[in-house]
């Protein structure tokens, strides 16, 4: 629009109205994202950088930032759980191999190799216990974070709905009052 205005193809007041129309649509899109179910699109840092947000929207942006913080922490916990479960599987495979080796050496119970296998099996059993405990702790944290995330999402949706219903959301000039 500014380029069209510079070239004399678009009057200044029409250019300003067009720019406001674009901002209004961007704000409506933000409200739609906040009220929707696709949480990956909630991006308050990007919105702050790209869209001139009304100062009254600070509560919504803070709620969105809190949502993203909880979501990031939940993602990290879920990655840790996946990693620990993979570690548990690796321990099981190693223990299976050690048990086969121990069985093959059952006629030589006092051999240094048998002692080493037994020591390794004991160490891996300790690791397995520790890893399972960590998975349990992380699973508990995961459940708490999921609950917090649901609460945070509900708060974001509630604030966005309130903004839409109370008129803190722009009304497009072409849509009239029914655009709320």
C-alpha positions as CSV (number, residue, x, y, z in Angstrom):
1,X,0.0,0.0,0.0
2,X,2.8,2.6,0.8
3,X,4.3,1.9,-2.6
4,X,1.0,2.5,-4.4
5,X,0.6,5.7,-2.4
6,X,4.1,6.9,-3.4
7,X,3.2,6.2,-7.0
8,X,0.0,8.2,-6.7
9,X,-2.2,5.3,-7.4
10,X,-3.7,5.1,-3.9
11,X,-4.9,8.1,-1.8
12,X,-3.3,8.5,1.7
13,X,-6.5,8.0,3.6
14,X,-7.3,4.9,1.6
15,X,-3.7,3.6,2.2
16,X,-4.1,4.1,6.0
17,X,-7.5,2.4,5.9
18,X,-6.0,-0.5,4.0
19,X,-3.2,-0.8,6.5
20,X,-5.6,-0.7,9.4
21,X,-7.7,-3.4,7.7
22,X,-4.7,-5.6,7.5
23,X,-3.8,-5.1,11.1
24,X,-7.5,-5.7,12.1
25,X,-7.5,-9.0,10.2
26,X,-4.2,-10.1,11.8
27,X,-5.7,-9.4,15.2
28,X,-8.8,-11.4,14.3
29,X,-6.5,-14.2,13.2
30,X,-4.7,-14.1,16.6
31,X,-8.1,-14.4,18.4
32,X,-9.1,-17.3,16.2
33,X,-5.8,-19.1,16.9
34,X,-6.3,-18.5,20.6
35,X,-9.8,-19.8,20.6
36,X,-9.0,-22.8,18.4
37,X,-7.7,-26.2,19.2
38,X,-4.4,-26.2,17.3
39,X,-2.0,-25.1,20.1
40,X,1.1,-25.2,18.0
41,X,0.0,-22.0,16.3
42,X,0.0,-20.0,19.6
43,X,3.1,-17.8,19.0
44,X,3.0,-14.6,21.2
45,X,6.7,-13.7,20.5
46,X,6.0,-13.7,16.7
47,X,2.8,-11.8,17.2
48,X,4.5,-9.1,19.3
49,X,7.2,-8.8,16.6
50,X,4.9,-8.7,13.6
51,X,1.6,-7.1,14.6
52,X,0.9,-3.8,16.5
53,X,-1.0,-5.3,19.4
54,X,-3.4,-3.2,21.4
55,X,-2.1,-2.5,25.0
56,X,-5.3,-4.1,26.3
57,X,-4.1,-7.4,24.9
58,X,-1.2,-7.7,27.4
59,X,-3.2,-10.2,29.5
60,X,-3.8,-12.4,26.5
61,X,-0.2,-12.3,25.4
62,X,1.0,-13.2,28.9
63,X,-1.5,-16.1,29.0
64,X,-0.2,-17.2,25.7
65,X,3.5,-17.0,26.9
66,X,2.6,-19.0,30.0
67,X,1.0,-21.6,27.7
68,X,4.1,-21.8,25.5
69,X,6.3,-22.1,28.6
70,X,4.3,-25.0,30.0
71,X,4.1,-26.6,26.5
72,X,7.9,-26.4,26.1
73,X,8.5,-27.9,29.5
74,X,6.0,-30.7,28.8
75,X,7.7,-31.4,25.4
76,X,11.1,-31.7,27.3
77,X,9.6,-34.1,29.9
78,X,8.1,-36.2,27.1
79,X,11.4,-36.4,25.3
80,X,13.1,-37.4,28.5
81,X,10.5,-40.2,29.1
82,X,11.1,-41.4,25.6
83,X,14.9,-41.4,26.1
84,X,14.6,-43.3,29.4
85,X,12.3,-45.8,27.8
86,X,14.8,-46.4,25.0
87,X,17.5,-46.8,27.7
88,X,15.3,-49.3,29.5
89,X,15.0,-51.3,26.2
90,X,18.8,-51.2,25.7
91,X,19.3,-52.5,29.3
92,X,16.9,-55.4,28.6
93,X,18.7,-56.3,25.5
94,X,22.1,-56.2,27.3
95,X,20.7,-58.2,30.2
96,X,19.4,-60.8,27.8
97,X,22.8,-61.2,26.2
98,X,24.5,-61.4,29.6
99,X,22.1,-64.1,30.8
100,X,22.9,-66.1,27.6
101,X,26.6,-65.7,28.4
102,X,26.1,-66.7,32.0
103,X,24.1,-69.8,30.9
104,X,26.9,-70.8,28.6
105,X,29.3,-70.6,31.4
106,X,27.2,-72.3,34.1
107,X,29.7,-75.2,34.2
108,X,32.4,-72.7,35.3
109,X,30.8,-70.8,38.1
110,X,34.1,-69.5,39.6
111,X,35.6,-68.2,36.4
112,X,36.6,-64.5,36.1
113,X,34.4,-64.1,33.1
114,X,31.4,-65.5,35.0
115,X,32.1,-63.0,37.8
116,X,32.4,-60.1,35.3
117,X,29.1,-61.1,33.7
118,X,27.4,-61.3,37.1
119,X,28.8,-57.9,38.1
120,X,27.6,-56.4,34.8
121,X,24.2,-57.9,35.3
122,X,24.0,-56.5,38.8
123,X,25.1,-53.0,37.6
124,X,22.5,-53.1,34.8
125,X,19.8,-54.1,37.2
126,X,20.7,-51.1,39.4
127,X,20.5,-48.9,36.3
128,X,17.2,-50.4,35.3
129,X,15.8,-49.7,38.8
130,X,17.1,-46.1,38.7
131,X,15.7,-45.5,35.1
132,X,12.3,-46.9,36.0
133,X,12.2,-44.6,39.0
134,X,13.1,-41.6,36.8
135,X,10.4,-42.6,34.3
136,X,7.9,-42.7,37.2
137,X,8.9,-39.3,38.4
138,X,8.8,-37.9,34.9
139,X,5.4,-39.5,34.3
140,X,4.1,-37.8,37.4
141,X,5.5,-34.5,36.2
142,X,4.1,-35.1,32.8
143,X,0.6,-35.6,34.2
144,X,0.9,-32.4,36.3
145,X,2.1,-30.4,33.2
146,X,-0.7,-31.8,31.1
147,X,-3.2,-30.6,33.6
148,X,-1.5,-27.2,33.8
149,X,-1.5,-27.0,30.0
150,X,-5.2,-27.7,29.8
151,X,-5.8,-25.0,32.4
152,X,-3.6,-22.6,30.6
153,X,-5.2,-23.3,27.3
154,X,-8.7,-22.7,28.8
155,X,-7.4,-19.4,30.2
156,X,-6.1,-18.3,26.8
157,X,-9.4,-19.3,25.2
158,X,-11.4,-17.5,27.9
159,X,-9.5,-14.3,27.5
160,X,-9.7,-14.5,23.7
161,X,-13.5,-15.1,23.9
162,X,-13.9,-12.2,26.3
163,X,-11.9,-9.9,23.9
164,X,-14.1,-11.0,21.0
165,X,-17.4,-10.6,23.0
166,X,-16.5,-7.3,24.7
167,X,-15.3,-5.6,21.6
168,X,-11.6,-5.5,22.4
169,X,-11.3,-7.2,19.0
170,X,-11.3,-5.1,15.9
171,X,-14.3,-5.0,13.7
172,X,-13.5,-5.0,10.0
173,X,-14.9,-1.9,8.3
174,X,-16.6,-4.0,5.6
175,X,-18.1,-6.4,8.1
176,X,-19.9,-3.8,10.2
177,X,-21.2,-4.6,13.7
178,X,-22.0,-8.2,12.8
179,X,-18.2,-8.9,12.4
180,X,-17.9,-9.2,16.2
